[in-house]
Amino acid sequence: MKKNKMVVLLIAIFIFIVTCSLYTKTYAAGSFEVSASLSSINVGDTITVYIKGNNAYGKVNISANNATLSAYSVFLQNDTKTVNLTAKSAGTITVSVTPASEGLGDIEENPITGTKTIKITVKAPSTGGNQGGSTGGNNGGSSGGNSGGTTTVTEPKFTSANKTVYATGDINLRSSWSTSSSATKISKGTELKLTGTSSQRVNGYVWYRVTYNGQTKYVSRDLVTETKPEEKEEKSNNTNLQSLSIEGVELTPAFSANVTEYTAKLTNYKEQSLRINAEAEDSKATVKVEGNEEIKIGENIISITVTAENGTTKVYKITVTNEEKEGLGLSSLVIKGAELKDFSPSKFNYEIEFKELDQLQIEAIANEEGATVEIIGNENLTELGEHIITIMVTSADGEQIATYTITANKLAVEEAKKELNMKSILICALIALVVLVAIVILIVRYVKGNSSAEIDYVYNDNLENSEEENKEENQEEVKETEINTNKEVETKEKEAKQEETETQKEISETKKDKKPTVDDLYADYDDEPTKKRGKGRHSK
């Protein structure tokens, strides 16, 4: 009965421990958000872009077209980082934020992926002032009519003149000072020879007399001027680039305004976009870069479109090949006595926990022949808490260095990795209460249903006592058998002695009746040792 109770109690304790150990604190899934202080701005305005990490830790890269940024990457630590953005030209700005190759994850090191984008509208600056005043005067149309109520029109009196005048716009020259006369159309700025002026208003106009192509014409004085109008300026059709380059990348062939196709090669380029510098020859031309929003492994096509003032376009194309190649780093990293999760040559930051050790056994192997590995900060790890260990990999020529950082947290021996919070304690206590109630119910049922078990225990006890008594009786029987055996041996020895004595007596009596011979003397001599030996064999 006691044994069964102990088994039930041990099972209950085991269930309680397993239930408590399975309960762990959970965190919300990691993520990040992107927003801006304004969604619509003017050219040249500067706004703030916010990158917010929700249970997110690590580096993110930022890119934006048609704008300049104060930073192209930030490091999130479950906080909000800001970057200033300045608009370059009218249009739409697309801001993209993507986790860097170093990795972005939550507190439990689950990776966070994906790209977040926002769009910002950029307006051209408004221009003030009037765009030219209204032109006065009539343009000598064919419509007209008689002014006044008279049917007879007096010819205007002209004063001789000799000047050069110019048409103020696209106007009609009349064959006479009548608005119903035939007309000859001329364009703005056409040069005329003024031969006569008048101050009289006839048919609603004050007429001037001019010479055009050797013929005498008449025109309203309001439609000519002595100042030559500016010639109409033609819009530029220049679509050439003055310069084209990629920061840190060589173009093939070398740039020329007449060459429109180029190539460039990259190795393990991890940034979101390239820094492209493209400037047009004509200040009134516009430049638009496309295909540079996200540089991927493999072939990327970037186009630069130049639009001239008159709308003519030219496209320059750059084919960028991004090759994936393992850079300088570690091919293997092992820390004995501590768990190192998810090692990768391209992952440069790690966190571990350890106990008791004052120095970690770190095995770090470089991935390039001749490279050296130096471990810094792995001595005297005596204090509890965080210790920063740096592993520096230096190439054989000393020009490249890869740095790995290990944040090693030393824990007390008796300290658990994570303490249960109040919620977990309450849940465990409730589970324990339920388990204890279940145990009591099981014990009560067991006692009621197995009352006859006591008899079995008593019978077993009596049986064990009987076996012990039988063992004692057997031991006594063995002793008695040994005693009886010894007695039989002693009896046989006595009988043998008695027979020997009787035999000697018979021999003695025979010797008395018979004279001894020489052979008998020798016979007695020979028997003497035998008798002595026989006596010794039966004596105790």
Secondary structure, 3 states (H helix, E strand, C coil): CHHHHHHHHHHHHHHHHHHHHHCCCCCCCCEEEEEECCCEEECCCEEEEEEEEECCEEEEEEEECCEEECCCEEEEECCEEEEEEEECCCEEEEEEEEEEEEEEECCCCCECCCCEEEEEEEECCCCCCCCCCCCCCCCCCCCCCCCCCCCCCCCCCCEEEEEEEEECCCEEEECCCCCCCCEEEECCCCEEEEEEEEEEEECCEEEEEEEECCEEEEEEHHHEECCCCCCCCCCCCCCCEEEEEECCECCECCCCCCCCEEEEEEECCCCCCCCEEEEECCCCCEEEEECCCCCCCEEEEEEEEEECCCCCEEEEEEEEEEECCCCCCEEEEEEECCCCCCCCCCCCEEEEEEECCCCCEEEEEECCCCCEEEEECCCCCCCCEEEEEEEEEECCCCCCEEEEEEEEEEECCCCCCCCCCHHHHHHHHHHHHHHHHHHHHHHHHHHHHCCCHHHHHHHHHHHHHHHHHHHHHHHHHHHHHHHHHHHHHHHHHHHHHHHHHHHHHHHHHHHHHCCCCHHHHHHHHHHHHHHHHHHHHHCC
